[in-house]
């Protein structure tokens, strides 16, 4: 490989009619953000890709070369520039932070539209109800994966496996009814039952059994650790359900 010009990187990436490698685009973007001029070399056929891999003894593309030295793929390039790359097993609270933030903003927006003000006691009710809907939606994206992960810690699901398939629909449905303020006699008891079981299950798994698990609260692909967030979700539902029941009295 010839020496590259100063501040110039050579990038080999797949750009085919039916496939454009996303990591190739990410590598190009990263190089440009680091001030490099990118000599963007496209591998436009499968034969070209295979020949490139064989020539340079690599298993994947894209591949970046700087000053005649092969840096590697996107993860290697990120490490070269001191950028951290999270592994698939890395735990994170970002999904729930994003979800609750959006729920709060939606509750404020709904309050503004319905009541002409930014915040009232109803805002809190809507925040919890919207959070339930959004959390339920995350689970409904892949009920099978959620139900499987749920079996790791939920006490009722461990005794009745089908409960893991029912839970997302109960949470989402109860949340929607609470947003509308309709059929409280149905939504509040349903939320209270599933949330109480959930709170007990999480407390036992995390604080009594000391198990290190992922939370199924944002779906079956969750990297959120089971613990405070999961318990908070259930306690919010319990509080909302009790409050709605008290309003019926």
Rosetta blueprint (number, residue, H / E / L):
1 X L
2 X L
3 X L
4 X L
5 X L
6 X L
7 X L
8 X E
9 X E
10 X E
11 X E
12 X E
13 X E
14 X E
15 X E
16 X L
17 X L
18 X L
19 X L
20 X E
21 X L
22 X H
23 X H
24 X H
25 X H
26 X H
27 X H
28 X H
29 X H
30 X H
31 X H
32 X H
33 X H
34 X L
35 X L
36 X L
37 X E
38 X E
39 X E
40 X E
41 X E
42 X E
43 X E
44 X L
45 X L
46 X H
47 X H
48 X H
49 X H
50 X H
51 X H
52 X H
53 X H
54 X H
55 X H
56 X H
57 X L
58 X L
59 X L
60 X L
61 X L
62 X L
63 X E
64 X E
65 X E
66 X E
67 X L
68 X L
69 X E
70 X E
71 X E
72 X E
73 X L
74 X H
75 X H
76 X H
77 X H
78 X H
79 X H
80 X H
81 X L
82 X L
83 X L
84 X L
85 X L
86 X L
87 X L
88 X L
89 X L
90 X L
91 X L
92 X L
93 X L
94 X H
95 X H
96 X H
97 X H
98 X H
99 X H
100 X H
101 X H
102 X H
103 X H
104 X H
105 X H
106 X H
107 X H
108 X H
109 X H
110 X H
111 X H
112 X H
113 X H
114 X H
115 X H
116 X L
117 X L
118 X L
119 X L
120 X L
121 X H
122 X H
123 X H
124 X H
125 X H
126 X H
127 X H
128 X H
129 X H
130 X H
131 X H
132 X H
133 X H
134 X H
135 X H
136 X H
137 X H
138 X H
139 X H
140 X H
141 X L
142 X L
143 X H
144 X H
145 X H
146 X H
147 X H
148 X H
149 X H
150 X H
151 X L
152 X L
153 X L
154 X L
155 X H
156 X H
157 X H
158 X H
159 X H
160 X L
161 X L
162 X L
163 X H
164 X H
165 X H
166 X H
167 X H
168 X H
169 X H
170 X H
171 X H
172 X H
173 X H
174 X H
175 X H
176 X H
177 X H
178 X H
179 X H
180 X H
181 X L
182 X L
183 X L
184 X H
185 X H
186 X H
187 X H
188 X H
189 X H
190 X H
191 X H
192 X H
193 X H
194 X H
195 X H
196 X H
197 X H
198 X H
199 X H
200 X H
201 X H
202 X H
203 X H
204 X H
205 X H
206 X H
207 X H
208 X H
209 X L
210 X L
211 X L
212 X L
213 X L
214 X E
215 X L
216 X L
217 X L
218 X L
219 X L
220 X L
221 X L
222 X L
223 X L
224 X L
225 X E
226 X L
227 X L
228 X H
229 X H
230 X H
231 X H
232 X H
233 X H
234 X H
235 X H
236 X H
237 X H
238 X H
239 X H
240 X H
241 X H
242 X H
243 X H
244 X H
245 X H
246 X H
247 X H
248 X H
249 X L
